[in-house]
């Protein structure tokens, strides 16, 4: 059950970061259209960091899923 909670939290975090990414991409587009609003390169750095965080979270979620599947298989197919 603990792994399922971790996986569920990872999914929530992934979705949150994906929304952040969308906002950052919109901000970068706005900055590209009007440089006086801000520096698009700064936003690009944030986009790269957010992308890295999403990748880490997706990897953790996949690891949790693999662990869950291994446990279920070893228990004879009983669901957690």
CNS distance restraints for C-alpha pairs under 8 A (distance, minus, plus):
assign (resid   1 and name CA) (resid   5 and name CA) 6.39 0.50 0.50
assign (resid   1 and name CA) (resid  80 and name CA) 6.05 0.50 0.50
assign (resid   2 and name CA) (resid   6 and name CA) 6.30 0.50 0.50
assign (resid   3 and name CA) (resid   7 and name CA) 6.06 0.50 0.50
assign (resid   3 and name CA) (resid  64 and name CA) 6.10 0.50 0.50
assign (resid   3 and name CA) (resid  67 and name CA) 7.90 0.50 0.50
assign (resid   3 and name CA) (resid  68 and name CA) 6.83 0.50 0.50
assign (resid   4 and name CA) (resid   8 and name CA) 6.03 0.50 0.50
assign (resid   4 and name CA) (resid  64 and name CA) 7.58 0.50 0.50
assign (resid   4 and name CA) (resid  68 and name CA) 7.60 0.50 0.50
assign (resid   5 and name CA) (resid   9 and name CA) 6.10 0.50 0.50
assign (resid   6 and name CA) (resid  10 and name CA) 6.12 0.50 0.50
assign (resid   6 and name CA) (resid  61 and name CA) 7.93 0.50 0.50
assign (resid   6 and name CA) (resid  64 and name CA) 7.41 0.50 0.50
assign (resid   7 and name CA) (resid  11 and name CA) 6.27 0.50 0.50
assign (resid   7 and name CA) (resid  60 and name CA) 7.85 0.50 0.50
assign (resid   7 and name CA) (resid  61 and name CA) 5.31 0.50 0.50
assign (resid   7 and name CA) (resid  64 and name CA) 5.94 0.50 0.50
assign (resid   7 and name CA) (resid  65 and name CA) 7.21 0.50 0.50
assign (resid   8 and name CA) (resid  12 and name CA) 6.39 0.50 0.50
assign (resid   9 and name CA) (resid  13 and name CA) 6.14 0.50 0.50
assign (resid  10 and name CA) (resid  14 and name CA) 6.01 0.50 0.50
assign (resid  10 and name CA) (resid  57 and name CA) 6.01 0.50 0.50
assign (resid  10 and name CA) (resid  58 and name CA) 7.49 0.50 0.50
assign (resid  10 and name CA) (resid  60 and name CA) 7.37 0.50 0.50
assign (resid  10 and name CA) (resid  61 and name CA) 5.95 0.50 0.50
assign (resid  11 and name CA) (resid  15 and name CA) 6.20 0.50 0.50
assign (resid  11 and name CA) (resid  57 and name CA) 7.94 0.50 0.50
assign (resid  11 and name CA) (resid  58 and name CA) 7.98 0.50 0.50
assign (resid  11 and name CA) (resid  61 and name CA) 7.19 0.50 0.50
assign (resid  12 and name CA) (resid  16 and name CA) 6.21 0.50 0.50
assign (resid  13 and name CA) (resid  17 and name CA) 6.16 0.50 0.50
assign (resid  13 and name CA) (resid  57 and name CA) 7.40 0.50 0.50
assign (resid  14 and name CA) (resid  18 and name CA) 6.10 0.50 0.50
assign (resid  14 and name CA) (resid  54 and name CA) 5.81 0.50 0.50
assign (resid  14 and name CA) (resid  57 and name CA) 6.24 0.50 0.50
assign (resid  14 and name CA) (resid  58 and name CA) 7.03 0.50 0.50
assign (resid  15 and name CA) (resid  19 and name CA) 6.34 0.50 0.50
assign (resid  16 and name CA) (resid  20 and name CA) 6.31 0.50 0.50
assign (resid  17 and name CA) (resid  21 and name CA) 6.07 0.50 0.50
assign (resid  17 and name CA) (resid  50 and name CA) 6.59 0.50 0.50
assign (resid  17 and name CA) (resid  53 and name CA) 7.68 0.50 0.50
assign (resid  17 and name CA) (resid  54 and name CA) 6.36 0.50 0.50
assign (resid  18 and name CA) (resid  22 and name CA) 6.31 0.50 0.50
assign (resid  18 and name CA) (resid  54 and name CA) 7.37 0.50 0.50
assign (resid  19 and name CA) (resid  23 and name CA) 6.34 0.50 0.50
assign (resid  20 and name CA) (resid  24 and name CA) 6.16 0.50 0.50
assign (resid  20 and name CA) (resid  50 and name CA) 7.60 0.50 0.50
assign (resid  21 and name CA) (resid  25 and name CA) 6.11 0.50 0.50
assign (resid  21 and name CA) (resid  47 and name CA) 6.24 0.50 0.50
assign (resid  21 and name CA) (resid  50 and name CA) 6.46 0.50 0.50
assign (resid  21 and name CA) (resid  51 and name CA) 7.43 0.50 0.50
assign (resid  22 and name CA) (resid  26 and name CA) 6.26 0.50 0.50
assign (resid  23 and name CA) (resid  27 and name CA) 6.13 0.50 0.50
assign (resid  24 and name CA) (resid  28 and name CA) 6.11 0.50 0.50
assign (resid  24 and name CA) (resid  43 and name CA) 6.53 0.50 0.50
assign (resid  24 and name CA) (resid  46 and name CA) 7.43 0.50 0.50
assign (resid  24 and name CA) (resid  47 and name CA) 6.30 0.50 0.50
assign (resid  25 and name CA) (resid  29 and name CA) 6.24 0.50 0.50
assign (resid  25 and name CA) (resid  43 and name CA) 7.96 0.50 0.50
assign (resid  25 and name CA) (resid  47 and name CA) 7.24 0.50 0.50
assign (resid  26 and name CA) (resid  30 and name CA) 6.27 0.50 0.50
assign (resid  27 and name CA) (resid  31 and name CA) 6.17 0.50 0.50
assign (resid  27 and name CA) (resid  40 and name CA) 7.97 0.50 0.50
assign (resid  27 and name CA) (resid  43 and name CA) 7.37 0.50 0.50
assign (resid  28 and name CA) (resid  32 and name CA) 6.01 0.50 0.50
assign (resid  28 and name CA) (resid  40 and name CA) 5.08 0.50 0.50
assign (resid  28 and name CA) (resid  43 and name CA) 5.86 0.50 0.50
assign (resid  28 and name CA) (resid  44 and name CA) 7.08 0.50 0.50
assign (resid  29 and name CA) (resid  33 and name CA) 6.21 0.50 0.50
assign (resid  29 and name CA) (resid  40 and name CA) 7.75 0.50 0.50
assign (resid  30 and name CA) (resid  34 and name CA) 6.24 0.50 0.50
assign (resid  30 and name CA) (resid  37 and name CA) 7.74 0.50 0.50
assign (resid  31 and name CA) (resid  35 and name CA) 5.13 0.50 0.50
assign (resid  31 and name CA) (resid  36 and name CA) 7.45 0.50 0.50
assign (resid  31 and name CA) (resid  37 and name CA) 5.70 0.50 0.50
assign (resid  31 and name CA) (resid  38 and name CA) 5.49 0.50 0.50
assign (resid  31 and name CA) (resid  39 and name CA) 6.30 0.50 0.50
assign (resid  31 and name CA) (resid  40 and name CA) 5.33 0.50 0.50
assign (resid  32 and name CA) (resid  40 and name CA) 6.01 0.50 0.50
assign (resid  34 and name CA) (resid  38 and name CA) 7.74 0.50 0.50
assign (resid  35 and name CA) (resid  39 and name CA) 6.34 0.50 0.50
assign (resid  35 and name CA) (resid  40 and name CA) 7.52 0.50 0.50
assign (resid  39 and name CA) (resid  43 and name CA) 6.91 0.50 0.50
assign (resid  40 and name CA) (resid  44 and name CA) 6.19 0.50 0.50
assign (resid  41 and name CA) (resid  45 and name CA) 6.42 0.50 0.50
assign (resid  42 and name CA) (resid  46 and name CA) 6.66 0.50 0.50
assign (resid  43 and name CA) (resid  47 and name CA) 6.18 0.50 0.50
assign (resid  44 and name CA) (resid  48 and name CA) 6.23 0.50 0.50
assign (resid  45 and name CA) (resid  49 and name CA) 6.32 0.50 0.50
assign (resid  46 and name CA) (resid  50 and name CA) 6.06 0.50 0.50
assign (resid  47 and name CA) (resid  51 and name CA) 6.04 0.50 0.50
assign (resid  48 and name CA) (resid  52 and name CA) 6.21 0.50 0.50
assign (resid  49 and name CA) (resid  53 and name CA) 6.26 0.50 0.50
assign (resid  50 and name CA) (resid  54 and name CA) 6.19 0.50 0.50
assign (resid  51 and name CA) (resid  55 and name CA) 6.26 0.50 0.50
assign (resid  52 and name CA) (resid  56 and name CA) 6.29 0.50 0.50
assign (resid  53 and name CA) (resid  57 and name CA) 6.19 0.50 0.50
assign (resid  54 and name CA) (resid  58 and name CA) 6.05 0.50 0.50
assign (resid  55 and name CA) (resid  59 and name CA) 6.11 0.50 0.50
assign (resid  56 and name CA) (resid  60 and name CA) 6.22 0.50 0.50
assign (resid  57 and name CA) (resid  61 and name CA) 6.12 0.50 0.50
assign (resid  58 and name CA) (resid  62 and name CA) 6.19 0.50 0.50
assign (resid  59 and name CA) (resid  63 and name CA) 6.23 0.50 0.50
assign (resid  60 and name CA) (resid  64 and name CA) 6.19 0.50 0.50
assign (resid  61 and name CA) (resid  65 and name CA) 6.20 0.50 0.50
assign (resid  62 and name CA) (resid  66 and name CA) 6.16 0.50 0.50
assign (resid  63 and name CA) (resid  67 and name CA) 6.16 0.50 0.50
assign (resid  64 and name CA) (resid  68 and name CA) 6.09 0.50 0.50
assign (resid  65 and name CA) (resid  69 and name CA) 6.12 0.50 0.50
assign (resid  66 and name CA) (resid  70 and name CA) 6.15 0.50 0.50
assign (resid  67 and name CA) (resid  71 and name CA) 6.19 0.50 0.50
assign (resid  68 and name CA) (resid  72 and name CA) 6.12 0.50 0.50
assign (resid  68 and name CA) (resid  80 and name CA) 7.68 0.50 0.50
assign (resid  69 and name CA) (resid  73 and name CA) 6.07 0.50 0.50
assign (resid  70 and name CA) (resid  74 and name CA) 6.16 0.50 0.50
assign (resid  71 and name CA) (resid  75 and name CA) 6.14 0.50 0.50
assign (resid  72 and name CA) (resid  76 and name CA) 6.45 0.50 0.50
assign (resid  72 and name CA) (resid  77 and name CA) 5.10 0.50 0.50
assign (resid  72 and name CA) (resid  78 and name CA) 5.68 0.50 0.50
assign (resid  72 and name CA) (resid  79 and name CA) 5.93 0.50 0.50
assign (resid  72 and name CA) (resid  80 and name CA) 6.83 0.50 0.50
assign (resid  73 and name CA) (resid  77 and name CA) 5.09 0.50 0.50
assign (resid  73 and name CA) (resid  78 and name CA) 7.64 0.50 0.50
